[in-house]
């Protein structure tokens, strides 16, 4: 999938050099044309996007001669544009992630948007029957076959409209972290966006101390809250305000 035309983030796109992700008999006759690769490079370079070409080694552990020859042609013909502007300043990010042992949430329900095909044999048929927040708050945004094309979808936890709305991450043991991140639902416009939050930490899961409170913009961008390093086993995000019924696709901590 190509990045959007106004992309300003370091990104990457991968496509196959033949008609498949892995080597197969006859692959040497399916190597895509020089024009195909040059077209992708010309379109991706202004968008700050690397172009990764998938090449499968043959049964001898080598690349087919036809593929090696195509790579040589690309190297001889392609010249990076020296007048491309430098990559714009990047937003705050997380360099190391901590995998939670479990995630719990206040009352709500598991949802998938847009609803992908769930026929018998579908890769996500079982997923649609899940009801636990730990399953839905994994940020799953995949692509599954649909009428010969691809249908992107996103798993979310949709909170009931009640005074107390929160998620709690159990990290398994006390660890040091300094950032919390949250990915909103990204297929519903402003609906479900969390705009105000409070973060708390705990070592016993019962007594929580406030870490930080703040506001986030009304958009579907990845949200990151930074704070002084905290050592704790649990972190809780309480939702203070949202656009409609709050909806979260992914949450986690790191540094």
N, C-alpha and C positions, 0 to 999 in steps of 0.2 A: 504494500500500500504506500503510495506517495505521500510525503508530508504535505501539509497545506501550503498554498502558494505564498502565504505571508510568514512562513516558519522562520523563527530566529533562535531555535535551539539546536545544539549538536544532536544529530540523529543518524539513523542508519536504516537502509532498506536492503533486503536480501531477495534475490531471484535466482532461479536455476539456469545453468548454462545449457542444459538439455531439457528434454520433456520429463523431468522427474528429479526428485531430491537425491536419489542414489543412483549409482551406476547400474546398468542393466544391458543385456546383450543388444547390440544395435545402437547404443548411446552415441558411439562415435559418428554415426550418420545423422544425429539430431542436434549437433552443436549449432547454436543460434548464430545468426549472421553478425558480421562486424558492425553493420549499421544499427542493429538492435542494441548492442552494448554502447555504442557511441551516443545514440539517442538518449539512453537512460543517464549516462554520465552528464550530458549537456543539460538535461532537465533537473538533475539532482544537485549539481555543484552550486548553483546560486541559492539553493535552499539549505545549505550547510549540512548536507546529508551524504554520508559515506554510502558507496554502492558495493555490497558484498555479493560476490558471484559464487554460487554453490557449485562445486565440482566434485564428483565422486571418483575415487580411485578404482581402477578395474581389478580383476581377479588376481593380477600380479602385483597389486599394491602400487601401481603406477597410473599417471594420467595418460589418457589416450593421446596419440600424436596429434590428432585433429584438434583436441582441446588446447594442447600446448601451443600449436601454431596459431590458434585464434588469440590466445593471450599475448603472444608476441606481436600480432597485428594491432591489438588494442594499445599495447605499450608504445608502438611506433607511431600510431596516429593520434593518440590522445595527449593533449597538452593542457594542464590546469590553467584556468584564467587568472592571470596575475593581478587583474584589476578588481577582483571580488573584494568587497568590504570585509574587514575582520569580523569574527563572530561577536555579536553584541554581548554586553555584560549579561551573565547568566543569573537566573533567580537562585535563591537559597536552595540548597539541596542537602541530602543526607549521604554521607560517605560510607557508613557502616550501619547495618540493620540488625536488630535483635528479634529473633523469631519467638513469638509468644507460645507458651504451652497451651493456652486456651483463651477464648474470648467469649464473654457473656454480655448480654444486653438487657435493657428494660423491655417491657412488653412491646411487641410488634410482630411483624411477619416477614418471611423470606419472599423476595420478589426478583424477577428477572426482566430486564428491559433491553431492547424490545424482546417480546416472547419468542424465542427461537423454536424451530421444529422439534417436537418431542415424540415423533413416531417411534415405534419399536425399532431398536437398533440405532437410534440417534445417539451421538456421543454424549449428549447432555440430558437424555431422557431421565436418568436417575437423579441428576442434579435438581430438576424441577420438583422433585418430591421431597427435597430437603427442607427442614424447618428450623434448623439451628443457626444462630448467628455466627458461630465459629466457622461454618461452611460458607455462608454468604459473604462474610467480611474478609474475603481473601482477594478482593480486587479482580476476580476472574473476568477478563474481557477477551474472549476467544473468537475464533471464526470457525463456523461449522458449515458443511455443504447444505445448500438450500436452492433447489431448482437450478442446479448447475452453476450457481454463483456462491457468494459467501455472505453470511449474515452475522455481523458483529453483535454481541450481546454482553450484558454486564449484570453480575449478581449483586444484590443489595439487601440491606436490612432496613425495612420501613418501620419507623417507630410509631406506636400509638400516640394519639394526641392527649397526653396527660402531663401533670405538673412535673414529674420527675422522669427525665429521659437521659439515659447514659449508656456507655459501654465500658467494660472493665477488661483489661488485658492482664493475664497472669503470666509472668515471665519465667516462672518455675523456681526461681531463686533470686535473691537480691543482686542486682546488677547496676552498673552505672549507665545512665542515659541522659541526654541533654536536648533531645528533639522528639516531638510527637508529630505524626503526619496523618492526614485523613484525605481520602479521595471521595468526592461527592458522586452521586449519580450523574452521568454525563450525557444522557439521551433525553432529558426532560426539560431542557431550558433551565429556568431559575427554580423550578419546582423541587422542593426537598432540600435546597441548599442550607447548610448550617451557617449562620451568620454571627453567632456569639457563643462562647464556650468557657468552661472552667476546667482546669486540669488538677487532679489530686493524686497523691501517691500513698502507698501503704506497704507495710511488711507483713501484716497478718490478714489482710483482706477485710478487716472490720473497721479499723480506725484509720481515717484518711486525713492527710494534711494538704492544704492548697499549695500548688506549684505556681500556677499562672492562670489569669483570665484575660480574655481579649475578644477581638472581633475579626471576622474574615470577610473578604469582599464577596459580593453577591454574584458569583460566577462558578463555573464547574472546574476551575483550576485545582491542581493538587494543593492542599493546605498544609503548611508547616509552621509549628509553634516552637520557638527556641527558648531555652531557659538555662540557668546555671545548673551544672551537673547534679543529678539526684541519684542516690543509691536506694533502690526499692525493688520489691518483687511485683507489686501491682501498680498499675496506673489506670486512672479512671478519667474519662472525658464526660462531663455533664453538659448537655445541650441547653443553652440559655435562650436561644432564639433561632428561628429557622423560617424559611419561606414555605408555608404550608406544612405538611407532615414531613418531618426530618427523614432524610434517607442517606445512608452511608454505604459505600462500596468496599472500602478498604481502610484499615487503620493499623498503625504500628509505631514503634519507637526505634531510636537509634542515636547516632552521634555524628 
